[in-house]
Amino acid sequence: MKNASVVGGGSWGTAFAFHLAKIGLPVRLWIREPDICDEAVRTRQNRAFLPGRIFPPAASFHNDLAEAVAGAETVFLAVPSPYFRKVYAQAAEFLPPGIGVVSLTKGIEKQTLCRMSEIVAQTPLPAGQPRIGVLSGPSFAKETAEGHPTGLVMASTDRELAERIQASLSNERWRIYTSRDVVGVEIAGALKNIIAIAAGLSDAMSFGYNARAALMTRGLAEIARLGTALGAHRDTFSGLAGLGDLVLTCTGPLSRNRHVGLELGRGRKLADIVGEMNETAEGIPTTVSVRELARREGVDLPITEQVYQVLYRRKDARRALTDLMTRTLKDELERSGTEKT
């Protein structure tokens, strides 16, 4: 890969662009907010979302979307899921046919229940469709920018694209695996945020490590249940995009979604929590989308349902977790034709 563009100047998009520049890959970072972009041009850092990291010369900062994606061999999209379709539609006007378009976003669109790669596929380019992929896995932005070892999965049905990204981005600090299971990687990335909210609720009420472990394990079962119903490969959910990202998001102190659960469990209102955050906690909108997607597919997601009740119906968090524990008893590996357990 000779050059790239990163669309989205939040913490993950900024950290990702920082990594590209650090390994010497020319990268253009699109930052939506003009004031933040202007400051980044002056100071060579994004103080709003990744303070203290001075970008190498290989990076440039742009507020104009056409300018940001001009001449890129690959475009990486790090836009929150509620705004993904709109921003990509604007960017698509300037993209050539056959360009690589890789989603870094972990969510499900509320209105359509589409995954991000589906949105890319549905958005026509003026001169032909792109080559589509998804990059996911356990990756806090701060640790990525600090150069800590990180393992990720590059999923695409286009083998050449997946292997090109893998070879271009991997080094002694980043190890990237390839996968053809785009559905599984995206479903895992979206649902782990919901489970992290539940883990935060549990931790806030001092339910202990036993409870957190149970939530994570049964949460992984929910992720796999919905994913396989949509055609994903079950083994994907025991990998980096599944179990790996779930463990990080449910236990790491840098997790925005776990933070939301912690604050809700301490009795704070959702609006107040969201109001003080400068970035989207994807689990909040994704809970609505996934609940509807599960209903459409006839898949039972009890943890997701209880998180929805806490977020949007103001159900008492302690009651929600108690209701999970007192559901009908059953075999752990029980299956039916619709993958319910």
Number of C-alpha atoms within 10 A of each C-alpha: 15 11 18 25 28 28 30 24 28 23 22 22 25 27 26 23 29 28 23 24 21 18 14 15 21 20 28 25 28 28 25 18 12 12 11 19 25 16 15 20 15 10 12 19 22 25 16 14 19 20 11 11 16 14 21 18 13 17 22 20 25 22 19 13 21 16 17 24 25 16 16 22 17 25 27 25 25 23 26 22 22 17 10 22 20 13 17 19 16 13 20 23 15 18 25 18 15 15 18 23 25 27 25 27 26 27 31 31 22 18 10 11 19 18 21 27 20 16 19 24 14 13 16 15 19 12 13 12 20 22 20 24 26 26 28 23 26 20 22 21 19 18 13 18 20 12 15 13 13 18 18 22 25 28 30 24 15 14 14 11 23 26 17 14 21 22 14 15 16 16 13 9 14 17 15 24 18 19 21 20 20 24 21 27 29 28 25 32 28 26 28 31 27 32 32 32 32 33 30 27 29 23 21 21 13 12 14 11 12 8 16 22 15 13 21 22 16 17 25 21 18 25 27 25 23 26 25 19 18 15 12 22 17 17 12 23 26 14 16 23 28 28 23 19 23 29 19 18 27 29 17 14 11 15 18 23 24 29 23 27 31 22 18 24 24 15 12 13 14 17 9 11 14 14 9 8 11 11 13 16 21 23 29 22 19 25 28 22 20 26 19 16 19 20 11 10 13 15 19 18 21 17 22 25 19 22 28 24 16 23 23 13 10 13 14 16 24 15 12 19 20 11 13 14 12 8 9 6 7 8 7 9 8 9 11 7 7 14 18 17 17
